[in-house]
Amino acid sequence: MIYNTLSGELVRYASALVGPDDGPDLLSAVITRLLAKQRLSDLKDPRLYLFKAIGNEARSHKRRYATRQVVSLRRPEAGAPPGPDLVIDVVMDLPIRQRSATYLVYWLGYTPTEAAEVMDCRPATVRRYLYLARAKLRRSLDVS
């Protein structure tokens, strides 16, 4: 029941961190590892726990498969506005923690304080990740 309620949201979060091809597998790994130890219903806050576990697993995944996926940035022609593919490529090229903060705050609408709880860090750290992510997007998209 808990999994059915949260699975869509968790798959989207995992996919935002590691890509749509690996997102469902990452969630499966987290759930499998958790269920080997305890039941979802035994957790105090299953949603928060699973978000944190997905973030941790995404960092491990990134280290394991760092050489596997190369994101190519396709620059638009001179004078053309950046297309959605370029924006997605740049976001997917962000470090995991910056991508996680970006997803939680801009896609899910969390406050930096709520995102910090999910990411297990301070709100100031989340704001710093967002600042760095926006700076990279500006540089990559040549937006002033």
N, C-alpha and C positions, 0 to 999 in steps of 0.2 A: 504494500500500500504506500509506504513512504517513498520507495523507489519510483513507483508509477507517478506519483505526484511531482517529484523533483527531476525526473530523468531528462525531460526536454530542456529545462534550464541548465542542467549540469552538462549535457552534451554540447549545448551552444557555448558555454564557458570554456570547456575543454577544447572545442574546435577553434575558438578565438585565440587560444594560447598556442596550440600546436598544429593547427590547420585542420581543414574538414576531413582529410583522409585519415588522420590519426586521432582525432578527438573522441570518437566513440570507443576506440580501442583503449585509449588512456582512461576513460571512465570505467570501462570493464575491468581494467587492471586494478584500479582503486577499489572498486566494489568487491572484487574477488579477494583482494588482500584483506579488506575489512571483514568480510564474512567468514574468513578463516579464523578470525579472532573472536568476533562478537556479532550480535544481530544489530541491524539498524535501529530497531526499537529500543535498544539498550542505551543509545547515545542521548546525552542531555539535549543537544541541539544538532540533529542530523544534517540539516541544511548547511549550517556554518562549518561543521566538521568536514563535510564532503567538499565544500568550496576550498577549504584549506588544504585538504588532501590532494585535490586536483592541482592546485597551484604548486604544491611540493613535487608531485609527480611530473608536472610539466617541466620544472627545472631539471629534474633528473633526465627526462626524455630529451631535452635540449642538449644536455651534455653527452648523452649516449649517441645521439644521431646528428651531431653538429655538422659532420661532413656529408651527410646524406642528402640534405635538401639545400639547394642554393636558390635564393630568391633573386630574381632578376628584376631590376628596375627599368621599366620602359619609359623613356622620356618622351613627352609629347613633342610634336613638331613645334618649331619656333612660333610663338604667338598664340598657340592653341591652349585652351585651358586644360589642366590636368584631368584625366578621365578617372572614373571610379576604380579601374584596374590598378592604376598607378598608386592611388591612395591605399588600397588594400595591400598592395605589395609593400609599401613603406611601413604600414602598421604591422604587417606580419614579420617585417625585418627588425622590429624593435626588440630589445632584450625582453625576456619573459616577464620580469617584474613591471616594466614600463607598459607592456602590452596588457598585463593583468589589470593594472590601475586604470588604463585607458578603457578597457572593456567594462569594468565594474562601474566606473563613474559616467562614461559617456553613453554606453549602450544600455546598462541596467539602471542608471539613474541614482546610483548610490552616492552618498556624501563621502568626502574623503575620510571622515571618521568611521563610517560603516565599512568602506573599502579597507581601511587599515585593520579593522577587526578580522575581516576575511583573510587578509594577506599576512596577518600576525606581525604587524609593524606599527609605527606611530603615524598619526594623521599627517604630520609634517613630512614624513618620508613619502607618503602617497602623493602629496602635493609636489614634492621634488620629482618623483617619477613622471607626473603629468607635465611638469615644466620641461623636463628633458625630452619627453615624447613630442610635445608641441614644437620644441626647437628643431628636432630632427625632421618632423613633417614640414616645417617651414623651409628648412635647407633643401630637403629633397624635392619639394614641389616648387621651389623658387618663388614662394609667396612672401611678399614684404609685409 
